[in-house]
Amino acid sequence: MRNPSFQNPLMECDSTIEPLALRPREAAKALSISPRLLWQLTHDGHIPCVRVGTGKRRTVLYPTADLKTWLSRQAEAANGGDHDNAR
């Protein structure tokens, strides 16, 4: 018999739960860049990612918190560069 007072947060069907990480296509879409550019940034080590699995099951995931931090830093660097050129 189930305990009605027990609630498992992993079992809830709440569509507002943000994923911890995105697959490459999802990450590219979220960043509004092409999957090819995302792969180049990944290959060059410019964007945070996590490689999981082994062999044919190996995949690359992009943690959402790290992507947000990375994007904020990119924006700050771009804005900082604009201020240097302001007259």
Backbone as JSON Lines, residues from 0, in Angstrom:
{"i":0,"aa":"M","n":[0.84,-1.18,0.0],"ca":[0.0,0.0,0.0],"c":[0.89,1.24,0.0]}
{"i":1,"aa":"R","n":[0.53,2.22,-0.79],"ca":[1.31,3.45,-0.9],"c":[0.97,4.41,0.23]}
{"i":2,"aa":"N","n":[1.96,5.11,0.65],"ca":[1.78,6.14,1.67],"c":[1.36,7.42,0.96]}
{"i":3,"aa":"P","n":[0.14,7.91,1.15],"ca":[-0.33,9.1,0.43],"c":[0.44,10.37,0.78]}
{"i":4,"aa":"S","n":[1.13,10.39,1.93],"ca":[1.86,11.6,2.3],"c":[3.24,11.65,1.64]}
{"i":5,"aa":"F","n":[3.71,10.51,1.08],"ca":[5.01,10.47,0.43],"c":[4.88,10.98,-1.0]}
{"i":6,"aa":"Q","n":[5.71,11.97,-1.33],"ca":[5.71,12.49,-2.7],"c":[7.12,12.42,-3.24]}
{"i":7,"aa":"N","n":[7.3,11.71,-4.3],"ca":[8.59,11.59,-4.94],"c":[8.67,12.66,-6.03]}
{"i":8,"aa":"P","n":[9.56,13.66,-5.91],"ca":[9.62,14.72,-6.91],"c":[10.0,14.22,-8.3]}
{"i":9,"aa":"L","n":[10.67,13.07,-8.38],"ca":[11.04,12.53,-9.68],"c":[9.86,11.9,-10.4]}
{"i":10,"aa":"M","n":[8.82,11.57,-9.67],"ca":[7.65,10.92,-10.25],"c":[6.58,11.91,-10.69]}
{"i":11,"aa":"E","n":[6.71,13.16,-10.28],"ca":[5.71,14.15,-10.63],"c":[5.81,14.5,-12.11]}
{"i":12,"aa":"C","n":[4.7,14.77,-12.72],"ca":[4.67,15.16,-14.14],"c":[4.46,16.67,-14.21]}
{"i":13,"aa":"D","n":[5.5,17.4,-13.89],"ca":[5.44,18.85,-13.9],"c":[6.26,19.35,-15.07]}
{"i":14,"aa":"S","n":[5.63,19.96,-16.05],"ca":[6.33,20.4,-17.25],"c":[7.2,21.63,-17.01]}
{"i":15,"aa":"T","n":[7.18,22.2,-15.81],"ca":[7.99,23.38,-15.52],"c":[9.38,23.01,-14.99]}
{"i":16,"aa":"I","n":[9.67,21.72,-14.83],"ca":[10.98,21.29,-14.36],"c":[11.98,21.51,-15.49]}
{"i":17,"aa":"E","n":[13.02,22.25,-15.18],"ca":[14.06,22.54,-16.16],"c":[15.05,21.39,-16.2]}
{"i":18,"aa":"P","n":[15.43,20.96,-17.4],"ca":[16.41,19.86,-17.47],"c":[17.77,20.3,-16.93]}
{"i":19,"aa":"L","n":[18.52,19.37,-16.39],"ca":[19.85,19.65,-15.87],"c":[20.85,19.85,-16.99]}
{"i":20,"aa":"A","n":[20.62,19.18,-18.12],"ca":[21.54,19.27,-19.25],"c":[20.76,19.1,-20.55]}
{"i":21,"aa":"L","n":[21.35,19.61,-21.63],"ca":[20.73,19.53,-22.94],"c":[21.58,18.69,-23.87]}
{"i":22,"aa":"R","n":[20.94,18.01,-24.79],"ca":[21.64,17.31,-25.86],"c":[22.09,18.36,-26.88]}
{"i":23,"aa":"P","n":[23.02,18.0,-27.75],"ca":[23.57,19.0,-28.68],"c":[22.53,19.79,-29.49]}
{"i":24,"aa":"R","n":[21.56,19.13,-30.09],"ca":[20.56,19.87,-30.88],"c":[19.76,20.83,-30.0]}
{"i":25,"aa":"E","n":[19.4,20.38,-28.82],"ca":[18.64,21.23,-27.89],"c":[19.48,22.43,-27.45]}
{"i":26,"aa":"A","n":[20.77,22.18,-27.17],"ca":[21.65,23.26,-26.74],"c":[21.85,24.28,-27.85]}
{"i":27,"aa":"A","n":[22.05,23.81,-29.08],"ca":[22.21,24.72,-30.21],"c":[20.96,25.56,-30.4]}
{"i":28,"aa":"K","n":[19.81,24.94,-30.3],"ca":[18.55,25.66,-30.45],"c":[18.38,26.69,-29.33]}
{"i":29,"aa":"A","n":[18.7,26.3,-28.1],"ca":[18.57,27.2,-26.96],"c":[19.49,28.42,-27.1]}
{"i":30,"aa":"L","n":[20.66,28.21,-27.71],"ca":[21.62,29.3,-27.91],"c":[21.41,30.05,-29.22]}
{"i":31,"aa":"S","n":[20.49,29.58,-30.03],"ca":[20.2,30.17,-31.35],"c":[21.43,30.16,-32.25]}
{"i":32,"aa":"I","n":[22.13,29.03,-32.23],"ca":[23.27,28.84,-33.12],"c":[23.09,27.5,-33.83]}
{"i":33,"aa":"S","n":[23.86,27.3,-34.87],"ca":[23.75,26.03,-35.6],"c":[24.42,24.91,-34.81]}
{"i":34,"aa":"P","n":[23.96,23.68,-35.02],"ca":[24.64,22.55,-34.38],"c":[26.11,22.47,-34.79]}
{"i":35,"aa":"R","n":[26.42,22.87,-35.99],"ca":[27.81,22.84,-36.47],"c":[28.69,23.83,-35.68]}
{"i":36,"aa":"L","n":[28.17,25.04,-35.44],"ca":[28.92,26.01,-34.65],"c":[29.07,25.52,-33.21]}
{"i":37,"aa":"L","n":[28.01,24.93,-32.67],"ca":[28.09,24.39,-31.31],"c":[29.19,23.33,-31.24]}
{"i":38,"aa":"W","n":[29.24,22.44,-32.23],"ca":[30.26,21.4,-32.22],"c":[31.66,22.0,-32.31]}
{"i":39,"aa":"Q","n":[31.82,23.05,-33.14],"ca":[33.13,23.68,-33.26],"c":[33.54,24.32,-31.93]}
{"i":40,"aa":"L","n":[32.61,25.01,-31.27],"ca":[32.89,25.6,-29.95],"c":[33.24,24.52,-28.93]}
{"i":41,"aa":"T","n":[32.54,23.39,-29.02],"ca":[32.8,22.26,-28.12],"c":[34.19,21.68,-28.4]}
{"i":42,"aa":"H","n":[34.47,21.43,-29.66],"ca":[35.75,20.84,-30.07],"c":[36.92,21.73,-29.65]}
{"i":43,"aa":"D","n":[36.75,23.05,-29.76],"ca":[37.81,24.0,-29.4],"c":[37.9,24.26,-27.9]}
{"i":44,"aa":"G","n":[36.95,23.71,-27.13],"ca":[36.97,23.88,-25.68],"c":[36.45,25.22,-25.19]}
{"i":45,"aa":"H","n":[35.67,25.91,-26.03],"ca":[35.16,27.23,-25.66],"c":[33.84,27.21,-24.91]}
{"i":46,"aa":"I","n":[33.13,26.1,-24.96],"ca":[31.81,26.02,-24.34],"c":[31.79,24.85,-23.35]}
{"i":47,"aa":"P","n":[31.15,25.03,-22.2],"ca":[31.15,23.96,-21.2],"c":[30.3,22.77,-21.63]}
{"i":48,"aa":"C","n":[30.85,21.58,-21.45],"ca":[30.11,20.36,-21.77],"c":[30.59,19.23,-20.88]}
{"i":49,"aa":"V","n":[29.82,18.16,-20.88],"ca":[30.16,16.96,-20.13],"c":[30.04,15.79,-21.08]}
{"i":50,"aa":"R","n":[31.07,14.98,-21.16],"ca":[31.03,13.78,-21.98],"c":[30.67,12.61,-21.08]}
{"i":51,"aa":"V","n":[29.61,11.89,-21.46],"ca":[29.14,10.76,-20.64],"c":[29.05,9.5,-21.49]}
{"i":52,"aa":"G","n":[29.17,8.36,-20.86],"ca":[29.05,7.09,-21.54],"c":[30.37,6.62,-22.12]}
{"i":53,"aa":"T","n":[30.31,5.44,-22.73],"ca":[31.49,4.87,-23.36],"c":[31.12,4.26,-24.7]}
{"i":54,"aa":"G","n":[32.1,4.11,-25.56],"ca":[31.89,3.47,-26.85],"c":[30.83,4.15,-27.7]}
{"i":55,"aa":"K","n":[29.96,3.35,-28.29],"ca":[28.9,3.9,-29.16],"c":[27.84,4.66,-28.36]}
{"i":56,"aa":"R","n":[27.79,4.42,-27.07],"ca":[26.81,5.1,-26.21],"c":[27.31,6.44,-25.7]}
{"i":57,"aa":"R","n":[28.51,6.82,-26.08],"ca":[29.09,8.08,-25.61],"c":[28.35,9.26,-26.21]}
{"i":58,"aa":"T","n":[28.09,10.24,-25.38],"ca":[27.4,11.45,-25.86],"c":[27.93,12.67,-25.13]}
{"i":59,"aa":"V","n":[27.6,13.82,-25.66],"ca":[27.99,15.08,-25.05],"c":[26.72,15.75,-24.54]}
{"i":60,"aa":"L","n":[26.77,16.21,-23.3],"ca":[25.65,16.95,-22.72],"c":[26.15,18.34,-22.33]}
{"i":61,"aa":"Y","n":[25.24,19.29,-22.36],"ca":[25.56,20.68,-22.02],"c":[24.72,21.08,-20.81]}
{"i":62,"aa":"P","n":[25.35,21.14,-19.62],"ca":[24.62,21.51,-18.4],"c":[24.02,22.92,-18.54]}
{"i":63,"aa":"T","n":[22.73,23.03,-18.27],"ca":[22.04,24.3,-18.47],"c":[22.61,25.42,-17.59]}
{"i":64,"aa":"A","n":[22.96,25.12,-16.36],"ca":[23.52,26.16,-15.47],"c":[24.84,26.67,-16.03]}
{"i":65,"aa":"D","n":[25.68,25.77,-16.54],"ca":[26.97,26.17,-17.11],"c":[26.78,26.97,-18.4]}
{"i":66,"aa":"L","n":[25.77,26.59,-19.2],"ca":[25.5,27.35,-20.43],"c":[25.05,28.77,-20.11]}
{"i":67,"aa":"K","n":[24.21,28.91,-19.1],"ca":[23.74,30.25,-18.7],"c":[24.9,31.11,-18.23]}
{"i":68,"aa":"T","n":[25.79,30.52,-17.42],"ca":[26.96,31.25,-16.94],"c":[27.86,31.63,-18.1]}
{"i":69,"aa":"W","n":[28.11,30.68,-19.0],"ca":[28.95,30.93,-20.17],"c":[28.37,32.05,-21.04]}
{"i":70,"aa":"L","n":[27.07,31.99,-21.27],"ca":[26.43,32.99,-22.11],"c":[26.49,34.37,-21.46]}
{"i":71,"aa":"S","n":[26.31,34.44,-20.15],"ca":[26.41,35.71,-19.44],"c":[27.82,36.29,-19.56]}
{"i":72,"aa":"R","n":[28.82,35.44,-19.44],"ca":[30.21,35.91,-19.58],"c":[30.49,36.39,-21.0]}
{"i":73,"aa":"Q","n":[29.93,35.69,-21.98],"ca":[30.1,36.12,-23.38],"c":[29.47,37.49,-23.59]}
{"i":74,"aa":"A","n":[28.29,37.69,-23.01],"ca":[27.6,38.97,-23.13],"c":[28.38,40.08,-22.43]}
{"i":75,"aa":"E","n":[28.91,39.79,-21.25],"ca":[29.71,40.78,-20.52],"c":[30.96,41.16,-21.3]}
{"i":76,"aa":"A","n":[31.61,40.17,-21.89],"ca":[32.81,40.44,-22.68],"c":[32.48,41.29,-23.9]}
{"i":77,"aa":"A","n":[31.36,40.98,-24.54],"ca":[30.95,41.76,-25.71],"c":[30.57,43.18,-25.31]}
{"i":78,"aa":"N","n":[29.86,43.32,-24.2],"ca":[29.47,44.66,-23.73],"c":[30.67,45.44,-23.24]}
{"i":79,"aa":"G","n":[31.59,44.75,-22.6],"ca":[32.82,45.4,-22.12],"c":[33.63,45.91,-23.28]}
{"i":80,"aa":"G","n":[33.7,45.15,-24.36],"ca":[34.42,45.57,-25.54],"c":[33.78,46.78,-26.2]}
{"i":81,"aa":"D","n":[32.44,46.86,-26.15],"ca":[31.73,48.0,-26.74],"c":[32.02,49.28,-25.97]}
{"i":82,"aa":"H","n":[32.12,49.17,-24.64],"ca":[32.37,50.35,-23.82],"c":[33.78,50.9,-24.06]}
{"i":83,"aa":"D","n":[34.72,50.03,-24.37],"ca":[36.08,50.49,-24.64],"c":[36.14,51.32,-25.9]}
{"i":84,"aa":"N","n":[35.26,51.03,-26.86],"ca":[35.27,51.74,-28.13],"c":[34.35,52.97,-28.11]}
{"i":85,"aa":"A","n":[33.62,53.17,-27.02],"ca":[32.72,54.33,-26.94],"c":[33.53,55.62,-26.8]}
{"i":86,"aa":"R","n":[33.01,56.69,-27.38],"ca":[33.7,57.98,-27.31],"c":[33.12,58.87,-26.25]}
